[in-house]
Amino acid sequence: MKLLYILLSATLLVACNTQTTAPAVNYLENYVSDVTYLAHDSLEGREVGTQGEVIAATYIAERMKKIGLIPKGDDSCYFQVFTRKMKAHPHDTLMLGDEIEGRNVLGFIDNNSKSTIVIGAHYDHLGYGEEGSLSDSAGQIHNGADDNASGVAAMLGLASKFKNVKLKSNVLFIAFTGEEKGLWGSNYFVKNSTLSNSEMNFMINMDMVGRLDSNNRLAIYGIGTSPVFKPILDSCNTWGFKSKFDSSGVGPSDHTSFYLADVPVLHFFTGQHKDYHKPTDDTEFINFEGIVMVADYIESVVLSLNKLDTVPFTKTKETSNKARAFKVTLGVIPDYLYDGIGMRIDGIKQERPAQIAGIEKGDVVVKMGEFEVKNMTDYMNCLSKFEKGITVIVQVKRGESVLNKKVVF
């Protein structure tokens, strides 16, 4: 706690207008130091509105200053501050409760262009896990080394890479807060940016890029938001990534806010793991060489996209239909890297419908009621069809067995 308050006392000392020139960069070393700092116990889980979040934001601002980024927040500072009120209950529509102050951190490379590339990652996490934790042990610090200190480290690495490269577009780097509460920071930025939507060429989002596995599996979302993305992603993949592509621009991370403003988006993600939203998401389990690979890949993609005059935007299939409303939840964490038939479950939330029905981690949902589930989209469509209080037979594959589970929503 003493370290916490020492660090907090320095939060207002960030120079809003001073820039320095970045020295030669050891990217691996920086990734280690950035993740280690942001995921330290002294930051108490970086929950939006807490002292730990302020300390994390200050650290990121100092790193941006050392890299040589121009402050692009409020009043020529790195911080873009906003306030929100907590809901009394996650499903309430009326905002109640205490007002929370959050801050995005913005750094800019000015290439004297009328267009800007946005590269972002959220830095907030769950604090002590009172909301959103998948752990049975309440009150422990959730450090969020992968979620999402890893993405912030990769973003800062890309800032160093592009600081001394002349691109056709300007580059805006944003560390978002409030992502864990519902994309607060990215939503606020998009609605309050000095950039018009047409000025944003495309947006790159990195959320959980610190657990690249031995098979080099990498999920990339948003490839349908521009027709130029897929061929460039394929041609740039000289690292042997086994990529799982998803067309949709809508997902549970900050790229969604930009997609809904008609900006082409790509979201990079190395996959779920057993420590997701638990106190065990710590620095010791991070694959730092994997972060190097992912960041280098993204650098190559951005440099290739930079050769184009524009990156055209296209809407993805999901948004051509009426928005889906979800009145129920199964209470599971999907395996977003699964490419087989069905929706494989990577985590089970306690005392929720799936757990109560006896569904387990690793089960593959193949049918819900009368509806077949062949992929993630089918699963989401199924949820939109059910009402609270009803009972549905959910068919799952467990190994070679097919089981019918009675789920009460």
PENORZI-V354942 format. One record per backbone hydrogen bond with DSSP energy under -0.5 kcal/mol. CO is the residue of the C=O (numbers start at 0). NH is the residue of the N-H. If there is no record, write none. Layout:
co & nh
CO & NH
CO & NH
This chain:
co & nh
0 & 4
1 & 5
2 & 6
3 & 7
4 & 8
6 & 9
7 & 10
9 & 12
10 & 13
24 & 26
25 & 29
26 & 30
27 & 31
28 & 32
29 & 33
30 & 34
31 & 35
32 & 36
33 & 37
34 & 38
36 & 39
39 & 42
40 & 43
42 & 45
44 & 126
45 & 124
46 & 49
46 & 52
49 & 53
50 & 54
51 & 55
52 & 56
53 & 57
54 & 58
55 & 59
56 & 60
57 & 61
58 & 62
59 & 63
60 & 64
61 & 65
62 & 66
63 & 67
63 & 68
64 & 19
66 & 21
69 & 107
72 & 75
73 & 76
76 & 72
77 & 105
78 & 73
78 & 80
79 & 103
81 & 101
83 & 99
85 & 95
88 & 91
93 & 87
97 & 85
99 & 83
99 & 101
101 & 81
103 & 79
104 & 174
105 & 71
106 & 172
107 & 69
107 & 109
108 & 110
108 & 170
114 & 169
115 & 200
115 & 201
116 & 118
116 & 171
117 & 203
118 & 173
119 & 205
120 & 175
125 & 128
126 & 141
127 & 138
128 & 132
135 & 137
136 & 139
140 & 142
143 & 148
144 & 149
145 & 147
145 & 150
145 & 207
147 & 151
148 & 152
149 & 153
150 & 154
151 & 155
152 & 156
153 & 157
154 & 158
155 & 159
156 & 160
157 & 161
158 & 162
159 & 163
161 & 164
164 & 166
169 & 116
170 & 108
170 & 172
171 & 118
172 & 106
173 & 120
173 & 175
174 & 104
175 & 122
175 & 123
176 & 184
177 & 180
177 & 181
177 & 183
178 & 181
178 & 182
182 & 186
183 & 187
184 & 188
185 & 189
186 & 190
187 & 191
188 & 191
188 & 192
195 & 198
195 & 199
196 & 199
198 & 115
198 & 200
201 & 117
202 & 265
203 & 119
204 & 206
204 & 267
207 & 269
209 & 286
212 & 215
215 & 241
217 & 243
218 & 268
219 & 245
220 & 266
221 & 224
222 & 225
224 & 313
225 & 228
227 & 231
228 & 232
229 & 233
230 & 234
231 & 235
232 & 236
233 & 236
235 & 237
240 & 242
241 & 217
242 & 244
243 & 219
245 & 221
245 & 222
246 & 223
247 & 221
250 & 252
252 & 255
253 & 256
253 & 257
254 & 258
255 & 259
257 & 260
257 & 262
258 & 261
263 & 202
265 & 204
266 & 220
267 & 206
268 & 218
272 & 275
274 & 277
276 & 133
277 & 280
279 & 281
280 & 144
281 & 284
282 & 285
285 & 287
286 & 290
287 & 291
288 & 292
289 & 293
290 & 294
291 & 295
292 & 296
293 & 297
294 & 298
295 & 299
296 & 300
297 & 301
298 & 302
299 & 303
300 & 304
301 & 305
303 & 306
304 & 307
309 & 311
315 & 318
316 & 319
316 & 320
317 & 320
324 & 326
329 & 353
330 & 348
331 & 333
332 & 345
332 & 346
333 & 335
334 & 337
341 & 343
342 & 364
343 & 334
344 & 361
346 & 332
348 & 351
351 & 355
352 & 356
353 & 357
353 & 358
354 & 357
359 & 362
362 & 344
362 & 364
363 & 396
364 & 342
365 & 372
366 & 394
367 & 370
370 & 367
371 & 373
373 & 341
374 & 378
375 & 379
376 & 380
377 & 381
378 & 382
379 & 383
381 & 384
381 & 385
382 & 326
382 & 385
386 & 389
389 & 408
391 & 393
391 & 406
392 & 368
392 & 394
393 & 395
393 & 404
394 & 365
394 & 366
395 & 397
395 & 402
396 & 363
397 & 400
400 & 397
400 & 402
402 & 395
402 & 404
404 & 393
404 & 406
406 & 391
406 & 408
